[in-house]
């Protein structure tokens, strides 16, 4: 497929071109091949969930999308552009469109919640303080933590930190948000709220989303398409319904393990099995 130079808008009616795509991507660290000829794509406005146990290259995939890592072979398309050989300057332009919510939140400890969210807005330098704080308050309200505006990140639970990190990511007005294990290490109620939030952002803002997770419930809630990674390979790509019918033994085990979780029990208690 030749690269068209249409920097398409969200949710263009004819989903002819993926917003992001891995084409036969391989990546090794020393002897360990973490991604082995992996291909998948997400159209504008879609939510792609990358599933699998730990060490299967889920987070490594996100780092390729952000351009933090380069593939050994294959091509990485992001925001309709082949970024595989891009320089750091060119990647900076792409990172204005695609932002990542890190597992630890990666918030600035010395800044309040409000200041953290204001940070990307201040970098734009086209807003006055009143406008900045109007946007900050709107974002904090959207993610359900407006009451925490003047607190420091150290005062917040893990789940609240993630909500703030999502608000800060949105302040950059991205087209696409990458989430690295958004529900890991949080209680079931917070996991459910974070899932609802990611869904709401997709519906309201028409964002393209990539969610790395081992939480099958979250994937069922969010995914338009699932990529299941196992031993470096994408052994399944398709919808949740297609995954539930999949015959692959590893996929079946993963689905069956998920049903074993006791209702109301925090899924992260299974971290030895899962993460």
C-alpha positions as CSV (number, residue, x, y, z in Angstrom):
1,X,0.0,0.0,0.0
2,X,1.5,3.3,-1.0
3,X,1.6,5.9,1.6
4,X,-1.0,8.6,1.0
5,X,-0.3,12.0,2.2
6,X,-3.7,12.4,3.8
7,X,-3.4,13.3,7.4
8,X,-6.9,12.1,7.8
9,X,-9.4,13.3,10.4
10,X,-10.8,11.2,13.2
11,X,-13.5,8.8,12.2
12,X,-13.4,9.6,8.5
13,X,-16.3,7.6,7.0
14,X,-14.3,5.5,4.7
15,X,-11.9,3.6,7.0
16,X,-9.6,2.9,4.1
17,X,-6.4,3.5,5.9
18,X,-5.3,2.4,9.3
19,X,-4.3,5.1,11.8
20,X,-1.5,2.9,13.0
21,X,-0.1,-0.4,11.8
22,X,2.7,-2.9,12.5
23,X,3.9,-4.6,9.3
24,X,5.9,-7.7,10.0
25,X,7.7,-6.0,13.0
26,X,10.5,-8.0,14.7
27,X,12.6,-6.8,17.7
28,X,15.2,-8.7,19.7
29,X,17.1,-7.7,22.8
30,X,20.3,-9.7,22.7
31,X,19.3,-13.4,22.2
32,X,15.7,-12.8,23.2
33,X,13.3,-12.1,20.3
34,X,10.5,-10.1,21.9
35,X,8.5,-9.4,18.7
36,X,8.6,-11.9,15.9
37,X,7.0,-10.8,12.6
38,X,4.1,-9.1,14.3
39,X,1.4,-7.4,12.1
40,X,-1.8,-5.6,13.3
41,X,-3.6,-2.3,12.7
42,X,-6.1,0.1,14.1
43,X,-8.4,2.4,12.2
44,X,-9.1,6.0,13.2
45,X,-11.3,6.1,16.3
46,X,-10.9,2.4,17.1
47,X,-9.7,0.8,20.4
48,X,-7.1,-1.9,19.9
49,X,-6.3,-4.0,23.0
50,X,-2.9,-5.8,23.1
51,X,-3.3,-8.9,25.3
52,X,-1.0,-11.5,26.6
53,X,1.0,-12.6,29.6
54,X,4.1,-10.7,30.8
55,X,7.3,-10.5,28.8
56,X,5.4,-11.0,25.5
57,X,6.2,-7.6,24.0
58,X,3.1,-5.7,24.9
59,X,4.8,-2.6,26.3
60,X,7.6,-3.0,23.7
61,X,4.9,-2.6,21.1
62,X,3.8,0.7,22.7
63,X,7.4,1.9,22.7
64,X,7.6,1.3,19.0
65,X,4.4,3.3,18.4
66,X,6.0,6.2,20.3
67,X,9.2,5.8,18.4
68,X,11.2,5.2,21.6
69,X,12.3,1.9,20.0
70,X,13.0,1.1,16.4
71,X,12.2,-2.4,14.9
72,X,15.0,-4.6,13.7
73,X,12.8,-5.4,10.7
74,X,9.3,-4.4,9.5
75,X,7.6,-1.1,9.3
76,X,5.7,1.0,11.9
77,X,2.9,3.3,10.7
78,X,1.6,5.9,13.1
79,X,-0.8,8.8,12.4
80,X,-0.9,7.6,8.8
81,X,2.9,8.0,8.4
82,X,5.7,5.5,8.2
83,X,7.8,6.5,11.2
84,X,10.2,3.6,11.1
85,X,13.2,5.7,9.9
86,X,12.1,9.0,11.4
87,X,14.6,11.3,13.2
88,X,13.9,12.5,16.7
89,X,12.6,15.8,15.4
90,X,10.1,14.1,13.1
91,X,9.1,11.8,16.0
92,X,8.5,14.9,18.2
93,X,5.9,16.0,15.7
94,X,4.2,12.6,15.8
95,X,4.2,12.7,19.6
96,X,2.1,15.8,19.5
97,X,-0.6,13.6,18.0
98,X,0.0,10.4,20.0
99,X,0.5,10.4,23.7
100,X,1.1,7.6,26.3
101,X,-0.3,7.1,29.7
102,X,2.4,5.2,31.6
103,X,1.7,2.5,34.2
104,X,3.1,4.6,37.0
105,X,1.4,7.8,35.9
106,X,4.8,9.5,35.4
107,X,3.5,12.6,37.1
108,X,5.7,15.4,38.4
109,X,5.8,14.8,42.2
110,X,6.6,18.4,43.1
111,X,3.6,19.8,41.1
112,X,0.0,19.7,42.2
113,X,-2.6,17.6,40.2
114,X,-3.8,20.8,38.5
115,X,-0.2,21.9,37.6
116,X,0.5,18.5,36.2
117,X,-2.4,18.7,33.9
118,X,-1.6,22.3,33.0
119,X,1.9,21.3,31.9
120,X,1.2,20.4,28.3
121,X,-1.1,23.4,28.0
122,X,1.7,25.8,29.1
123,X,4.0,24.3,26.5
124,X,1.7,25.6,23.8
125,X,2.1,29.2,25.1
126,X,-1.1,30.4,23.4
127,X,-3.4,30.3,26.5
128,X,-3.6,32.7,29.4
129,X,-3.8,31.4,33.0
130,X,-7.6,31.7,33.1
131,X,-8.0,29.7,29.9
132,X,-5.5,27.1,31.1
133,X,-7.3,26.5,34.3
134,X,-10.7,26.4,32.6
135,X,-9.4,23.5,30.5
136,X,-7.6,21.9,33.5
137,X,-10.8,21.9,35.5
138,X,-12.8,20.5,32.6
139,X,-10.4,17.7,32.1
140,X,-10.2,16.9,35.8
141,X,-14.0,16.8,36.0
142,X,-14.1,14.6,32.9
143,X,-11.8,12.0,34.6
144,X,-13.6,12.4,38.0
145,X,-10.8,13.9,40.1
146,X,-11.6,17.6,40.1
147,X,-11.7,17.7,43.9
148,X,-8.0,16.6,43.9
149,X,-6.8,19.7,41.9
150,X,-4.6,21.2,44.6
151,X,-3.2,17.9,46.0
152,X,0.1,16.4,45.2
153,X,0.4,13.1,43.4
154,X,1.8,11.5,46.6
155,X,-1.6,12.1,48.2
156,X,-3.4,10.0,45.6
157,X,-4.1,6.3,45.2
158,X,-2.7,4.5,42.2
159,X,-6.0,4.6,40.4
160,X,-6.4,8.4,41.0
161,X,-2.9,8.9,39.7
162,X,-3.8,7.1,36.5
163,X,-6.9,9.3,36.1
164,X,-4.7,12.4,36.5
165,X,-2.2,11.0,34.0
166,X,-5.1,10.5,31.5
167,X,-6.2,14.1,32.1
168,X,-2.7,15.3,31.4
169,X,-2.4,13.2,28.3
170,X,-5.7,14.7,27.0
171,X,-4.5,18.2,27.7
172,X,-2.1,17.7,24.8
173,X,-5.2,17.3,22.5
174,X,-3.9,14.0,21.0
175,X,-5.6,12.0,18.2
176,X,-4.5,8.8,19.8
177,X,-3.8,7.7,23.4
178,X,-1.7,4.6,24.4
179,X,-2.5,3.1,27.8
180,X,0.0,0.7,29.4
181,X,-1.8,-1.7,31.8
182,X,-4.3,0.9,33.0
183,X,-6.0,-1.4,35.5
184,X,-3.1,-3.2,37.0
185,X,-2.6,-2.8,40.8
186,X,-5.9,-1.0,41.3
187,X,-9.0,-2.3,43.1
188,X,-11.9,-3.7,41.0
189,X,-14.1,-0.7,41.4
190,X,-11.3,1.7,40.2
191,X,-10.5,-0.7,37.4
192,X,-14.1,-0.6,36.3
193,X,-14.2,3.3,36.5
194,X,-10.9,3.6,34.5
195,X,-12.4,1.3,31.8
196,X,-15.6,3.4,31.7
197,X,-13.4,6.5,31.4
198,X,-11.4,5.2,28.5
199,X,-14.6,4.2,26.8
200,X,-16.1,7.6,27.3
201,X,-13.1,9.4,25.9
202,X,-13.3,7.2,22.8
203,X,-17.0,7.9,22.3
204,X,-16.8,11.7,23.1
205,X,-13.5,12.6,21.6
206,X,-13.4,9.9,18.8
207,X,-9.8,9.1,20.0
208,X,-7.9,6.2,18.6
209,X,-6.8,4.1,21.6
210,X,-4.3,1.3,22.2
211,X,-4.7,-0.5,25.5
212,X,-2.0,-2.9,26.7
213,X,-3.6,-5.2,29.3
214,X,-3.9,-8.7,30.7
215,X,-7.3,-7.8,32.0
216,X,-9.8,-9.7,29.8
217,X,-12.8,-7.9,31.3
218,X,-11.3,-4.6,30.3
219,X,-10.6,-5.9,26.8
220,X,-14.2,-7.1,26.5
221,X,-15.4,-3.7,27.6
222,X,-13.2,-1.6,25.3
223,X,-11.8,-3.5,22.3
224,X,-12.9,-3.1,18.7
225,X,-10.0,-5.4,17.9
226,X,-7.7,-7.6,19.9
227,X,-4.1,-8.6,19.3
228,X,-3.0,-11.6,21.4
229,X,0.8,-11.9,21.8
230,X,2.4,-15.1,22.8
231,X,6.1,-15.9,22.6
232,X,6.7,-12.8,20.5
233,X,4.1,-13.7,17.9
234,X,0.6,-12.3,17.3
235,X,-1.2,-15.6,17.5
236,X,-4.7,-14.0,17.3
237,X,-5.9,-10.7,15.7
238,X,-9.7,-10.0,15.6
239,X,-12.7,-9.0,17.6
240,X,-13.7,-10.1,21.1
241,X,-16.4,-12.3,19.6
242,X,-13.9,-13.9,17.3
243,X,-11.5,-14.4,20.1
244,X,-14.1,-16.2,22.2
245,X,-14.6,-18.7,19.3
246,X,-10.8,-19.0,18.7
247,X,-9.5,-22.6,18.8
248,X,-5.9,-21.8,19.7
249,X,-5.0,-23.6,22.9
250,X,-3.1,-20.7,24.4
251,X,-6.0,-18.2,23.7
252,X,-8.4,-20.8,25.2
253,X,-6.4,-21.1,28.4
254,X,-6.2,-17.4,28.7
255,X,-10.0,-17.0,28.4
256,X,-10.6,-19.9,30.8
257,X,-8.2,-18.5,33.4
258,X,-10.1,-15.3,33.2
259,X,-13.4,-17.0,34.1
260,X,-11.7,-18.5,37.2
261,X,-11.4,-15.1,38.9
262,X,-13.7,-15.0,41.8
263,X,-16.3,-12.2,41.3
264,X,-15.4,-9.1,43.2
265,X,-11.9,-10.4,43.8
266,X,-9.1,-8.0,42.8
267,X,-7.7,-9.4,39.5
268,X,-4.2,-8.1,40.5
269,X,-4.2,-10.8,43.2
270,X,-3.5,-13.2,40.2
271,X,-0.5,-11.2,39.3
272,X,1.7,-14.3,39.5
273,X,-0.4,-16.0,36.9
274,X,-0.9,-13.1,34.7
275,X,1.3,-10.1,34.7
